[in-house]
Amino acid sequence: MNHAENPVSDSMSHHRTFEILTAEPVPSRRKPRHRSDEEKARLVAEAFSPGGNVSAVARSEGLDPSQLYAWRRKALSSGMVAPLTEGASEQAGEVHAL
């Protein structure tokens, strides 16, 4: 078989398109932001409020949701807040400093 009869050679003469991929540098890690106890209490109260969504509250403040969940756990375990029970909705949002 000569070169002209080789079907692989025919496919090599066709126009080919290549895509060049570029990489973006990985953003550096955010520096931890110190939040005051009052700010933490406000965020925890907002997360505990009726209809409150921990992830939405955290994202709106540029906070990782796991951090807000940790603050909620700390507030519950320390007794600063109590789980919402029926008839206690007027006390919702009362959170003392963490």
mmCIF file as gemmi writes it, N, C-alpha and C atoms, coordinates in Angstrom:
data_model
loop_
_atom_site.group_PDB
_atom_site.id
_atom_site.type_symbol
_atom_site.label_atom_id
_atom_site.label_alt_id
_atom_site.label_comp_id
_atom_site.label_asym_id
_atom_site.label_entity_id
_atom_site.label_seq_id
_atom_site.pdbx_PDB_ins_code
_atom_site.Cartn_x
_atom_site.Cartn_y
_atom_site.Cartn_z
_atom_site.occupancy
_atom_site.B_iso_or_equiv
_atom_site.pdbx_formal_charge
_atom_site.auth_seq_id
_atom_site.auth_asym_id
_atom_site.pdbx_PDB_model_num
ATOM 1 N N . MET Axp A 1 ? 0.856 -1.176 0 1 0 ? 1 A 1
ATOM 2 C CA . MET Axp A 1 ? 0 0 0 1 0 ? 1 A 1
ATOM 3 C C . MET Axp A 1 ? 0.9 1.235 0 1 0 ? 1 A 1
ATOM 4 N N . ASN Axp A 2 ? 0.69 2.102 -0.96 1 0 ? 2 A 1
ATOM 5 C CA . ASN Axp A 2 ? 1.496 3.314 -0.996 1 0 ? 2 A 1
ATOM 6 C C . ASN Axp A 2 ? 0.823 4.422 -0.189 1 0 ? 2 A 1
ATOM 7 N N . HIS Axp A 3 ? 1.497 5.51 -0.088 1 0 ? 3 A 1
ATOM 8 C CA . HIS Axp A 3 ? 1.027 6.625 0.747 1 0 ? 3 A 1
ATOM 9 C C . HIS Axp A 3 ? -0.31 7.18 0.267 1 0 ? 3 A 1
ATOM 10 N N . ALA Axp A 4 ? -0.549 7.233 -1.009 1 0 ? 4 A 1
ATOM 11 C CA . ALA Axp A 4 ? -1.78 7.795 -1.559 1 0 ? 4 A 1
ATOM 12 C C . ALA Axp A 4 ? -2.982 6.921 -1.264 1 0 ? 4 A 1
ATOM 13 N N . GLU Axp A 5 ? -2.801 5.645 -1.069 1 0 ? 5 A 1
ATOM 14 C CA . GLU Axp A 5 ? -3.91 4.724 -0.825 1 0 ? 5 A 1
ATOM 15 C C . GLU Axp A 5 ? -4.259 4.616 0.657 1 0 ? 5 A 1
ATOM 16 N N . ASN Axp A 6 ? -3.48 5.158 1.509 1 0 ? 6 A 1
ATOM 17 C CA . ASN Axp A 6 ? -3.673 5.035 2.946 1 0 ? 6 A 1
ATOM 18 C C . ASN Axp A 6 ? -4.77 6.005 3.41 1 0 ? 6 A 1
ATOM 19 N N . PRO Axp A 7 ? -5.924 5.521 3.896 1 0 ? 7 A 1
ATOM 20 C CA . PRO Axp A 7 ? -7.006 6.414 4.321 1 0 ? 7 A 1
ATOM 21 C C . PRO Axp A 7 ? -6.619 7.292 5.513 1 0 ? 7 A 1
ATOM 22 N N . VAL Axp A 8 ? -5.71 6.848 6.351 1 0 ? 8 A 1
ATOM 23 C CA . VAL Axp A 8 ? -5.286 7.666 7.484 1 0 ? 8 A 1
ATOM 24 C C . VAL Axp A 8 ? -4.588 8.918 6.979 1 0 ? 8 A 1
ATOM 25 N N . SER Axp A 9 ? -3.805 8.802 5.946 1 0 ? 9 A 1
ATOM 26 C CA . SER Axp A 9 ? -3.105 9.953 5.383 1 0 ? 9 A 1
ATOM 27 C C . SER Axp A 9 ? -4.083 10.963 4.826 1 0 ? 9 A 1
ATOM 28 N N . ASP Axp A 10 ? -5.204 10.489 4.231 1 0 ? 10 A 1
ATOM 29 C CA . ASP Axp A 10 ? -6.207 11.408 3.695 1 0 ? 10 A 1
ATOM 30 C C . ASP Axp A 10 ? -6.831 12.246 4.821 1 0 ? 10 A 1
ATOM 31 N N . SER Axp A 11 ? -7.094 11.612 5.947 1 0 ? 11 A 1
ATOM 32 C CA . SER Axp A 11 ? -7.715 12.352 7.044 1 0 ? 11 A 1
ATOM 33 C C . SER Axp A 11 ? -6.749 13.367 7.654 1 0 ? 11 A 1
ATOM 34 N N . MET Axp A 12 ? -5.459 13.138 7.496 1 0 ? 12 A 1
ATOM 35 C CA . MET Axp A 12 ? -4.469 14.054 8.052 1 0 ? 12 A 1
ATOM 36 C C . MET Axp A 12 ? -4.379 15.351 7.257 1 0 ? 12 A 1
ATOM 37 N N . SER Axp A 13 ? -4.843 15.344 6.006 1 0 ? 13 A 1
ATOM 38 C CA . SER Axp A 13 ? -4.717 16.54 5.18 1 0 ? 13 A 1
ATOM 39 C C . SER Axp A 13 ? -5.889 17.502 5.371 1 0 ? 13 A 1
ATOM 40 N N . HIS Axp A 14 ? -6.9 17.117 6.149 1 0 ? 14 A 1
ATOM 41 C CA . HIS Axp A 14 ? -8.052 17.984 6.38 1 0 ? 14 A 1
ATOM 42 C C . HIS Axp A 14 ? -7.731 19.057 7.413 1 0 ? 14 A 1
ATOM 43 N N . HIS Axp A 15 ? -8.465 20.157 7.294 1 0 ? 15 A 1
ATOM 44 C CA . HIS Axp A 15 ? -8.295 21.286 8.218 1 0 ? 15 A 1
ATOM 45 C C . HIS Axp A 15 ? -8.748 20.862 9.622 1 0 ? 15 A 1
ATOM 46 N N . ARG Axp A 16 ? -7.981 21.177 10.617 1 0 ? 16 A 1
ATOM 47 C CA . ARG Axp A 16 ? -8.317 20.847 11.997 1 0 ? 16 A 1
ATOM 48 C C . ARG Axp A 16 ? -8.412 22.127 12.819 1 0 ? 16 A 1
ATOM 49 N N . THR Axp A 17 ? -9.274 22.08 13.801 1 0 ? 17 A 1
ATOM 50 C CA . THR Axp A 17 ? -9.468 23.217 14.695 1 0 ? 17 A 1
ATOM 51 C C . THR Axp A 17 ? -9.063 22.795 16.095 1 0 ? 17 A 1
ATOM 52 N N . PHE Axp A 18 ? -8.328 23.645 16.742 1 0 ? 18 A 1
ATOM 53 C CA . PHE Axp A 18 ? -7.907 23.379 18.112 1 0 ? 18 A 1
ATOM 54 C C . PHE Axp A 18 ? -8.391 24.507 19.005 1 0 ? 18 A 1
ATOM 55 N N . GLU Axp A 19 ? -8.749 24.146 20.197 1 0 ? 19 A 1
ATOM 56 C CA . GLU Axp A 19 ? -9.16 25.143 21.182 1 0 ? 19 A 1
ATOM 57 C C . GLU Axp A 19 ? -8.035 25.29 22.189 1 0 ? 19 A 1
ATOM 58 N N . ILE Axp A 20 ? -7.653 26.517 22.428 1 0 ? 20 A 1
ATOM 59 C CA . ILE Axp A 20 ? -6.591 26.776 23.397 1 0 ? 20 A 1
ATOM 60 C C . ILE Axp A 20 ? -7.253 27.128 24.721 1 0 ? 20 A 1
ATOM 61 N N . LEU Axp A 21 ? -6.918 26.381 25.726 1 0 ? 21 A 1
ATOM 62 C CA . LEU Axp A 21 ? -7.486 26.608 27.052 1 0 ? 21 A 1
ATOM 63 C C . LEU Axp A 21 ? -6.508 27.406 27.892 1 0 ? 21 A 1
ATOM 64 N N . THR Axp A 22 ? -7.043 28.342 28.631 1 0 ? 22 A 1
ATOM 65 C CA . THR Axp A 22 ? -6.201 29.112 29.544 1 0 ? 22 A 1
ATOM 66 C C . THR Axp A 22 ? -6.693 28.868 30.962 1 0 ? 22 A 1
ATOM 67 N N . ALA Axp A 23 ? -5.816 28.971 31.892 1 0 ? 23 A 1
ATOM 68 C CA . ALA Axp A 23 ? -6.17 28.751 33.295 1 0 ? 23 A 1
ATOM 69 C C . ALA Axp A 23 ? -6.131 30.074 34.043 1 0 ? 23 A 1
ATOM 70 N N . GLU Axp A 24 ? -7.093 30.242 34.896 1 0 ? 24 A 1
ATOM 71 C CA . GLU Axp A 24 ? -7.133 31.415 35.758 1 0 ? 24 A 1
ATOM 72 C C . GLU Axp A 24 ? -6.446 31.053 37.069 1 0 ? 24 A 1
ATOM 73 N N . PRO Axp A 25 ? -5.732 31.982 37.653 1 0 ? 25 A 1
ATOM 74 C CA . PRO Axp A 25 ? -5.108 31.67 38.947 1 0 ? 25 A 1
ATOM 75 C C . PRO Axp A 25 ? -6.182 31.438 40.01 1 0 ? 25 A 1
ATOM 76 N N . VAL Axp A 26 ? -5.912 30.543 40.907 1 0 ? 26 A 1
ATOM 77 C CA . VAL Axp A 26 ? -6.831 30.26 42 1 0 ? 26 A 1
ATOM 78 C C . VAL Axp A 26 ? -6.815 31.456 42.941 1 0 ? 26 A 1
ATOM 79 N N . PRO Axp A 27 ? -7.995 31.989 43.264 1 0 ? 27 A 1
ATOM 80 C CA . PRO Axp A 27 ? -8.012 33.146 44.153 1 0 ? 27 A 1
ATOM 81 C C . PRO Axp A 27 ? -7.428 32.781 45.516 1 0 ? 27 A 1
ATOM 82 N N . SER Axp A 28 ? -6.761 33.728 46.098 1 0 ? 28 A 1
ATOM 83 C CA . SER Axp A 28 ? -6.177 33.463 47.413 1 0 ? 28 A 1
ATOM 84 C C . SER Axp A 28 ? -7.291 33.337 48.439 1 0 ? 28 A 1
ATOM 85 N N . ARG Axp A 29 ? -6.999 32.651 49.485 1 0 ? 29 A 1
ATOM 86 C CA . ARG Axp A 29 ? -7.976 32.423 50.549 1 0 ? 29 A 1
ATOM 87 C C . ARG Axp A 29 ? -8.311 33.743 51.226 1 0 ? 29 A 1
ATOM 88 N N . ARG Axp A 30 ? -9.605 33.893 51.537 1 0 ? 30 A 1
ATOM 89 C CA . ARG Axp A 30 ? -10.026 35.11 52.23 1 0 ? 30 A 1
ATOM 90 C C . ARG Axp A 30 ? -9.431 35.146 53.624 1 0 ? 30 A 1
ATOM 91 N N . LYS Axp A 31 ? -9.092 36.335 54.05 1 0 ? 31 A 1
ATOM 92 C CA . LYS Axp A 31 ? -8.624 36.487 55.426 1 0 ? 31 A 1
ATOM 93 C C . LYS Axp A 31 ? -9.833 36.401 56.351 1 0 ? 31 A 1
ATOM 94 N N . PRO Axp A 32 ? -9.682 35.72 57.468 1 0 ? 32 A 1
ATOM 95 C CA . PRO Axp A 32 ? -10.808 35.651 58.407 1 0 ? 32 A 1
ATOM 96 C C . PRO Axp A 32 ? -11.192 37.057 58.872 1 0 ? 32 A 1
ATOM 97 N N . ARG Axp A 33 ? -12.467 37.283 58.954 1 0 ? 33 A 1
ATOM 98 C CA . ARG Axp A 33 ? -12.954 38.581 59.401 1 0 ? 33 A 1
ATOM 99 C C . ARG Axp A 33 ? -13.44 38.426 60.83 1 0 ? 33 A 1
ATOM 100 N N . HIS Axp A 34 ? -12.953 39.287 61.689 1 0 ? 34 A 1
ATOM 101 C CA . HIS Axp A 34 ? -13.406 39.249 63.076 1 0 ? 34 A 1
ATOM 102 C C . HIS Axp A 34 ? -14.765 39.93 63.152 1 0 ? 34 A 1
ATOM 103 N N . ARG Axp A 35 ? -15.719 39.234 63.687 1 0 ? 35 A 1
ATOM 104 C CA . ARG Axp A 35 ? -17.06 39.803 63.861 1 0 ? 35 A 1
ATOM 105 C C . ARG Axp A 35 ? -17.313 39.986 65.352 1 0 ? 35 A 1
ATOM 106 N N . SER Axp A 36 ? -17.916 41.086 65.662 1 0 ? 36 A 1
ATOM 107 C CA . SER Axp A 36 ? -18.204 41.38 67.067 1 0 ? 36 A 1
ATOM 108 C C . SER Axp A 36 ? -19.264 40.41 67.588 1 0 ? 36 A 1
ATOM 109 N N . ASP Axp A 37 ? -19.32 40.281 68.913 1 0 ? 37 A 1
ATOM 110 C CA . ASP Axp A 37 ? -20.332 39.418 69.522 1 0 ? 37 A 1
ATOM 111 C C . ASP Axp A 37 ? -21.735 39.9 69.174 1 0 ? 37 A 1
ATOM 112 N N . GLU Axp A 38 ? -21.908 41.204 69.085 1 0 ? 38 A 1
ATOM 113 C CA . GLU Axp A 38 ? -23.214 41.761 68.742 1 0 ? 38 A 1
ATOM 114 C C . GLU Axp A 38 ? -23.604 41.377 67.316 1 0 ? 38 A 1
ATOM 115 N N . GLU Axp A 39 ? -22.627 41.424 66.4 1 0 ? 39 A 1
ATOM 116 C CA . GLU Axp A 39 ? -22.903 41.06 65.011 1 0 ? 39 A 1
ATOM 117 C C . GLU Axp A 39 ? -23.228 39.568 64.904 1 0 ? 39 A 1
ATOM 118 N N . LYS Axp A 40 ? -22.475 38.738 65.637 1 0 ? 40 A 1
ATOM 119 C CA . LYS Axp A 40 ? -22.753 37.303 65.648 1 0 ? 40 A 1
ATOM 120 C C . LYS Axp A 40 ? -24.163 37.046 66.183 1 0 ? 40 A 1
ATOM 121 N N . ALA Axp A 41 ? -24.508 37.728 67.267 1 0 ? 41 A 1
ATOM 122 C CA . ALA Axp A 41 ? -25.835 37.554 67.869 1 0 ? 41 A 1
ATOM 123 C C . ALA Axp A 41 ? -26.925 37.967 66.887 1 0 ? 41 A 1
ATOM 124 N N . ARG Axp A 42 ? -26.699 39.044 66.17 1 0 ? 42 A 1
ATOM 125 C CA . ARG Axp A 42 ? -27.684 39.514 65.181 1 0 ? 42 A 1
ATOM 126 C C . ARG Axp A 42 ? -27.881 38.465 64.081 1 0 ? 42 A 1
ATOM 127 N N . LEU Axp A 43 ? -26.78 37.902 63.596 1 0 ? 43 A 1
ATOM 128 C CA . LEU Axp A 43 ? -26.863 36.908 62.531 1 0 ? 43 A 1
ATOM 129 C C . LEU Axp A 43 ? -27.529 35.612 63.014 1 0 ? 43 A 1
ATOM 130 N N . VAL Axp A 44 ? -27.191 35.193 64.23 1 0 ? 44 A 1
ATOM 131 C CA . VAL Axp A 44 ? -27.81 34 64.796 1 0 ? 44 A 1
ATOM 132 C C . VAL Axp A 44 ? -29.311 34.23 64.975 1 0 ? 44 A 1
ATOM 133 N N . ALA Axp A 45 ? -29.687 35.4 65.48 1 0 ? 45 A 1
ATOM 134 C CA . ALA Axp A 45 ? -31.105 35.718 65.661 1 0 ? 45 A 1
ATOM 135 C C . ALA Axp A 45 ? -31.831 35.707 64.323 1 0 ? 45 A 1
ATOM 136 N N . GLU Axp A 46 ? -31.205 36.256 63.294 1 0 ? 46 A 1
ATOM 137 C CA . GLU Axp A 46 ? -31.807 36.268 61.963 1 0 ? 46 A 1
ATOM 138 C C . GLU Axp A 46 ? -31.975 34.838 61.433 1 0 ? 46 A 1
ATOM 139 N N . ALA Axp A 47 ? -30.989 33.989 61.691 1 0 ? 47 A 1
ATOM 140 C CA . ALA Axp A 47 ? -31.064 32.598 61.241 1 0 ? 47 A 1
ATOM 141 C C . ALA Axp A 47 ? -32.134 31.822 62.007 1 0 ? 47 A 1
ATOM 142 N N . PHE Axp A 48 ? -32.359 32.171 63.279 1 0 ? 48 A 1
ATOM 143 C CA . PHE Axp A 48 ? -33.364 31.495 64.096 1 0 ? 48 A 1
ATOM 144 C C . PHE Axp A 48 ? -34.762 32.06 63.886 1 0 ? 48 A 1
ATOM 145 N N . SER Axp A 49 ? -34.883 33.207 63.254 1 0 ? 49 A 1
ATOM 146 C CA . SER Axp A 49 ? -36.193 33.835 63.094 1 0 ? 49 A 1
ATOM 147 C C . SER Axp A 49 ? -37.103 32.937 62.253 1 0 ? 49 A 1
ATOM 148 N N . PRO Axp A 50 ? -38.404 33.014 62.487 1 0 ? 50 A 1
ATOM 149 C CA . PRO Axp A 50 ? -39.333 32.194 61.699 1 0 ? 50 A 1
ATOM 150 C C . PRO Axp A 50 ? -39.114 32.461 60.205 1 0 ? 50 A 1
ATOM 151 N N . GLY Axp A 51 ? -38.919 31.396 59.47 1 0 ? 51 A 1
ATOM 152 C CA . GLY Axp A 51 ? -38.661 31.523 58.033 1 0 ? 51 A 1
ATOM 153 C C . GLY Axp A 51 ? -37.212 31.831 57.716 1 0 ? 51 A 1
ATOM 154 N N . GLY Axp A 52 ? -36.361 31.929 58.742 1 0 ? 52 A 1
ATOM 155 C CA . GLY Axp A 52 ? -34.951 32.224 58.529 1 0 ? 52 A 1
ATOM 156 C C . GLY Axp A 52 ? -34.239 31.063 57.859 1 0 ? 52 A 1
ATOM 157 N N . ASN Axp A 53 ? -33.329 31.374 56.974 1 0 ? 53 A 1
ATOM 158 C CA . ASN Axp A 53 ? -32.569 30.361 56.25 1 0 ? 53 A 1
ATOM 159 C C . ASN Axp A 53 ? -31.098 30.615 56.524 1 0 ? 53 A 1
ATOM 160 N N . VAL Axp A 54 ? -30.446 29.675 57.2 1 0 ? 54 A 1
ATOM 161 C CA . VAL Axp A 54 ? -29.053 29.859 57.61 1 0 ? 54 A 1
ATOM 162 C C . VAL Axp A 54 ? -28.157 30.132 56.412 1 0 ? 54 A 1
ATOM 163 N N . SER Axp A 55 ? -28.297 29.328 55.37 1 0 ? 55 A 1
ATOM 164 C CA . SER Axp A 55 ? -27.434 29.506 54.2 1 0 ? 55 A 1
ATOM 165 C C . SER Axp A 55 ? -27.649 30.862 53.542 1 0 ? 55 A 1
ATOM 166 N N . ALA Axp A 56 ? -28.895 31.281 53.422 1 0 ? 56 A 1
ATOM 167 C CA . ALA Axp A 56 ? -29.184 32.57 52.792 1 0 ? 56 A 1
ATOM 168 C C . ALA Axp A 56 ? -28.638 33.728 53.628 1 0 ? 56 A 1
ATOM 169 N N . VAL Axp A 57 ? -28.819 33.642 54.942 1 0 ? 57 A 1
ATOM 170 C CA . VAL Axp A 57 ? -28.3 34.689 55.836 1 0 ? 57 A 1
ATOM 171 C C . VAL Axp A 57 ? -26.775 34.755 55.718 1 0 ? 57 A 1
ATOM 172 N N . ALA Axp A 58 ? -26.14 33.59 55.766 1 0 ? 58 A 1
ATOM 173 C CA . ALA Axp A 58 ? -24.675 33.54 55.695 1 0 ? 58 A 1
ATOM 174 C C . ALA Axp A 58 ? -24.176 34.113 54.372 1 0 ? 58 A 1
ATOM 175 N N . ARG Axp A 59 ? -24.766 33.675 53.265 1 0 ? 59 A 1
ATOM 176 C CA . ARG Axp A 59 ? -24.321 34.164 51.954 1 0 ? 59 A 1
ATOM 177 C C . ARG Axp A 59 ? -24.512 35.666 51.821 1 0 ? 59 A 1
ATOM 178 N N . SER Axp A 60 ? -25.614 36.186 52.359 1 0 ? 60 A 1
ATOM 179 C CA . SER Axp A 60 ? -25.872 37.626 52.243 1 0 ? 60 A 1
ATOM 180 C C . SER Axp A 60 ? -24.828 38.449 53 1 0 ? 60 A 1
ATOM 181 N N . GLU Axp A 61 ? -24.174 37.826 53.975 1 0 ? 61 A 1
ATOM 182 C CA . GLU Axp A 61 ? -23.155 38.518 54.772 1 0 ? 61 A 1
ATOM 183 C C . GLU Axp A 61 ? -21.738 38.145 54.354 1 0 ? 61 A 1
ATOM 184 N N . GLY Axp A 62 ? -21.606 37.326 53.274 1 0 ? 62 A 1
ATOM 185 C CA . GLY Axp A 62 ? -20.284 36.906 52.823 1 0 ? 62 A 1
ATOM 186 C C . GLY Axp A 62 ? -19.634 35.937 53.791 1 0 ? 62 A 1
ATOM 187 N N . LEU Axp A 63 ? -20.445 35.149 54.45 1 0 ? 63 A 1
ATOM 188 C CA . LEU Axp A 63 ? -19.994 34.234 55.492 1 0 ? 63 A 1
ATOM 189 C C . LEU Axp A 63 ? -20.218 32.8 55.03 1 0 ? 63 A 1
ATOM 190 N N . ASP Axp A 64 ? -19.337 31.906 55.39 1 0 ? 64 A 1
ATOM 191 C CA . ASP Axp A 64 ? -19.537 30.502 55.067 1 0 ? 64 A 1
ATOM 192 C C . ASP Axp A 64 ? -20.664 29.972 55.943 1 0 ? 64 A 1
ATOM 193 N N . PRO Axp A 65 ? -21.648 29.276 55.354 1 0 ? 65 A 1
ATOM 194 C CA . PRO Axp A 65 ? -22.77 28.78 56.16 1 0 ? 65 A 1
ATOM 195 C C . PRO Axp A 65 ? -22.342 27.909 57.335 1 0 ? 65 A 1
ATOM 196 N N . SER Axp A 66 ? -21.259 27.163 57.185 1 0 ? 66 A 1
ATOM 197 C CA . SER Axp A 66 ? -20.827 26.305 58.296 1 0 ? 66 A 1
ATOM 198 C C . SER Axp A 66 ? -20.453 27.137 59.524 1 0 ? 66 A 1
ATOM 199 N N . GLN Axp A 67 ? -19.945 28.343 59.311 1 0 ? 67 A 1
ATOM 200 C CA . GLN Axp A 67 ? -19.598 29.209 60.44 1 0 ? 67 A 1
ATOM 201 C C . GLN Axp A 67 ? -20.851 29.64 61.19 1 0 ? 67 A 1
ATOM 202 N N . LEU Axp A 68 ? -21.889 30.004 60.447 1 0 ? 68 A 1
ATOM 203 C CA . LEU Axp A 68 ? -23.132 30.424 61.086 1 0 ? 68 A 1
ATOM 204 C C . LEU Axp A 68 ? -23.795 29.244 61.804 1 0 ? 68 A 1
ATOM 205 N N . TYR Axp A 69 ? -23.732 28.057 61.213 1 0 ? 69 A 1
ATOM 206 C CA . TYR Axp A 69 ? -24.253 26.87 61.905 1 0 ? 69 A 1
ATOM 207 C C . TYR Axp A 69 ? -23.49 26.643 63.211 1 0 ? 69 A 1
ATOM 208 N N . ALA Axp A 70 ? -22.178 26.849 63.193 1 0 ? 70 A 1
ATOM 209 C CA . ALA Axp A 70 ? -21.374 26.679 64.411 1 0 ? 70 A 1
ATOM 210 C C . ALA Axp A 70 ? -21.789 27.69 65.478 1 0 ? 70 A 1
ATOM 211 N N . TRP Axp A 71 ? -22.024 28.928 65.081 1 0 ? 71 A 1
ATOM 212 C CA . TRP Axp A 71 ? -22.457 29.944 66.045 1 0 ? 71 A 1
ATOM 213 C C . TRP Axp A 71 ? -23.828 29.578 66.616 1 0 ? 71 A 1
ATOM 214 N N . ARG Axp A 72 ? -24.708 29.041 65.774 1 0 ? 72 A 1
ATOM 215 C CA . ARG Axp A 72 ? -26.031 28.611 66.257 1 0 ? 72 A 1
ATOM 216 C C . ARG Axp A 72 ? -25.887 27.489 67.283 1 0 ? 72 A 1
ATOM 217 N N . ARG Axp A 73 ? -25.038 26.482 66.968 1 0 ? 73 A 1
ATOM 218 C CA . ARG Axp A 73 ? -24.818 25.372 67.909 1 0 ? 73 A 1
ATOM 219 C C . ARG Axp A 73 ? -24.279 25.885 69.233 1 0 ? 73 A 1
ATOM 220 N N . LYS Axp A 74 ? -23.329 26.82 69.161 1 0 ? 74 A 1
ATOM 221 C CA . LYS Axp A 74 ? -22.741 27.385 70.379 1 0 ? 74 A 1
ATOM 222 C C . LYS Axp A 74 ? -23.811 28.112 71.192 1 0 ? 74 A 1
ATOM 223 N N . ALA Axp A 75 ? -24.662 28.866 70.508 1 0 ? 75 A 1
ATOM 224 C CA . ALA Axp A 75 ? -25.719 29.601 71.207 1 0 ? 75 A 1
ATOM 225 C C . ALA Axp A 75 ? -26.703 28.635 71.864 1 0 ? 75 A 1
ATOM 226 N N . LEU Axp A 76 ? -27.049 27.561 71.18 1 0 ? 76 A 1
ATOM 227 C CA . LEU Axp A 76 ? -27.967 26.566 71.754 1 0 ? 76 A 1
ATOM 228 C C . LEU Axp A 76 ? -27.343 25.853 72.943 1 0 ? 76 A 1
ATOM 229 N N . SER Axp A 77 ? -26.095 25.417 72.797 1 0 ? 77 A 1
ATOM 230 C CA . SER Axp A 77 ? -25.457 24.646 73.877 1 0 ? 77 A 1
ATOM 231 C C . SER Axp A 77 ? -25.161 25.494 75.104 1 0 ? 77 A 1
ATOM 232 N N . SER Axp A 78 ? -24.961 26.791 74.906 1 0 ? 78 A 1
ATOM 233 C CA . SER Axp A 78 ? -24.661 27.663 76.041 1 0 ? 78 A 1
ATOM 234 C C . SER Axp A 78 ? -25.925 28.133 76.755 1 0 ? 78 A 1
ATOM 235 N N . GLY Axp A 79 ? -27.08 27.877 76.148 1 0 ? 79 A 1
ATOM 236 C CA . GLY Axp A 79 ? -28.328 28.309 76.763 1 0 ? 79 A 1
ATOM 237 C C . GLY Axp A 79 ? -28.691 29.743 76.439 1 0 ? 79 A 1
ATOM 238 N N . MET Axp A 80 ? -27.924 30.386 75.559 1 0 ? 80 A 1
ATOM 239 C CA . MET Axp A 80 ? -28.236 31.775 75.188 1 0 ? 80 A 1
ATOM 240 C C . MET Axp A 80 ? -29.527 31.858 74.389 1 0 ? 80 A 1
ATOM 241 N N . VAL Axp A 81 ? -29.861 30.788 73.699 1 0 ? 81 A 1
ATOM 242 C CA . VAL Axp A 81 ? -31.128 30.704 72.981 1 0 ? 81 A 1
ATOM 243 C C . VAL Axp A 81 ? -31.699 29.33 73.25 1 0 ? 81 A 1
ATOM 244 N N . ALA Axp A 82 ? -32.993 29.229 73.09 1 0 ? 82 A 1
ATOM 245 C CA . ALA Axp A 82 ? -33.662 27.945 73.246 1 0 ? 82 A 1
ATOM 246 C C . ALA Axp A 82 ? -34.373 27.638 71.94 1 0 ? 82 A 1
ATOM 247 N N . PRO Axp A 83 ? -34.516 26.363 71.616 1 0 ? 83 A 1
ATOM 248 C CA . PRO Axp A 83 ? -35.255 26.032 70.396 1 0 ? 83 A 1
ATOM 249 C C . PRO Axp A 83 ? -36.659 26.612 70.461 1 0 ? 83 A 1
ATOM 250 N N . LEU Axp A 84 ? -37.172 27.026 69.333 1 0 ? 84 A 1
ATOM 251 C CA . LEU Axp A 84 ? -38.492 27.635 69.258 1 0 ? 84 A 1
ATOM 252 C C . LEU Axp A 84 ? -39.555 26.585 69.526 1 0 ? 84 A 1
ATOM 253 N N . THR Axp A 85 ? -40.443 26.878 70.463 1 0 ? 85 A 1
ATOM 254 C CA . THR Axp A 85 ? -41.558 25.984 70.767 1 0 ? 85 A 1
ATOM 255 C C . THR Axp A 85 ? -42.84 26.737 70.496 1 0 ? 85 A 1
ATOM 256 N N . GLU Axp A 86 ? -43.945 26.02 70.445 1 0 ? 86 A 1
ATOM 257 C CA . GLU Axp A 86 ? -45.227 26.687 70.21 1 0 ? 86 A 1
ATOM 258 C C . GLU Axp A 86 ? -45.491 27.687 71.326 1 0 ? 86 A 1
ATOM 259 N N . GLY Axp A 87 ? -45.992 28.854 70.941 1 0 ? 87 A 1
ATOM 260 C CA . GLY Axp A 87 ? -46.284 29.893 71.912 1 0 ? 87 A 1
ATOM 261 C C . GLY Axp A 87 ? -45.074 30.726 72.283 1 0 ? 87 A 1
ATOM 262 N N . ALA Axp A 88 ? -43.917 30.36 71.79 1 0 ? 88 A 1
ATOM 263 C CA . ALA Axp A 88 ? -42.707 31.117 72.128 1 0 ? 88 A 1
ATOM 264 C C . ALA Axp A 88 ? -42.245 31.979 70.954 1 0 ? 88 A 1
ATOM 265 N N . SER Axp A 89 ? -43.084 32.148 69.953 1 0 ? 89 A 1
ATOM 266 C CA . SER Axp A 89 ? -42.661 32.883 68.769 1 0 ? 89 A 1
ATOM 267 C C . SER Axp A 89 ? -42.357 34.344 69.063 1 0 ? 89 A 1
ATOM 268 N N . GLU Axp A 90 ? -42.991 34.894 70.124 1 0 ? 90 A 1
ATOM 269 C CA . GLU Axp A 90 ? -42.686 36.306 70.461 1 0 ? 90 A 1
ATOM 270 C C . GLU Axp A 90 ? -41.281 36.456 71.015 1 0 ? 90 A 1
ATOM 271 N N . GLN Axp A 91 ? -40.681 35.36 71.478 1 0 ? 91 A 1
ATOM 272 C CA . GLN Axp A 91 ? -39.308 35.426 71.994 1 0 ? 91 A 1
ATOM 273 C C . GLN Axp A 91 ? -38.289 35.133 70.911 1 0 ? 91 A 1
ATOM 274 N N . ALA Axp A 92 ? -38.723 34.778 69.723 1 0 ? 92 A 1
ATOM 275 C CA . ALA Axp A 92 ? -37.804 34.459 68.637 1 0 ? 92 A 1
ATOM 276 C C . ALA Axp A 92 ? -36.978 35.687 68.33 1 0 ? 92 A 1
ATOM 277 N N . GLY Axp A 93 ? -35.747 35.495 68.1 1 0 ? 93 A 1
ATOM 278 C CA . GLY Axp A 93 ? -34.863 36.607 67.782 1 0 ? 93 A 1
ATOM 279 C C . GLY Axp A 93 ? -34.15 37.179 68.981 1 0 ? 93 A 1
ATOM 280 N N . GLU Axp A 94 ? -34.517 36.73 70.193 1 0 ? 94 A 1
ATOM 281 C CA . GLU Axp A 94 ? -33.808 37.191 71.371 1 0 ? 94 A 1
ATOM 282 C C . GLU Axp A 94 ? -32.583 36.32 71.561 1 0 ? 94 A 1
ATOM 283 N N . VAL Axp A 95 ? -31.448 36.861 71.204 1 0 ? 95 A 1
ATOM 284 C CA . VAL Axp A 95 ? -30.192 36.142 71.346 1 0 ? 95 A 1
ATOM 285 C C . VAL Axp A 95 ? -29.22 37.077 72.043 1 0 ? 95 A 1
ATOM 286 N N . HIS Axp A 96 ? -28.558 36.564 73.059 1 0 ? 96 A 1
ATOM 287 C CA . HIS Axp A 96 ? -27.574 37.362 73.77 1 0 ? 96 A 1
ATOM 288 C C . HIS Axp A 96 ? -26.232 37.182 73.114 1 0 ? 96 A 1
ATOM 289 N N . ALA Axp A 97 ? -25.296 38.035 73.425 1 0 ? 97 A 1
ATOM 290 C CA . ALA Axp A 97 ? -23.971 37.985 72.816 1 0 ? 97 A 1
ATOM 291 C C . ALA Axp A 97 ? -23.329 36.614 73.002 1 0 ? 97 A 1
ATOM 292 N N . LEU Axp A 98 ? -22.636 36.171 71.949 1 0 ? 98 A 1
ATOM 293 C CA . LEU Axp A 98 ? -21.967 34.863 71.993 1 0 ? 98 A 1
ATOM 294 C C . LEU Axp A 98 ? -20.657 34.948 72.718 1 0 ? 98 A 1
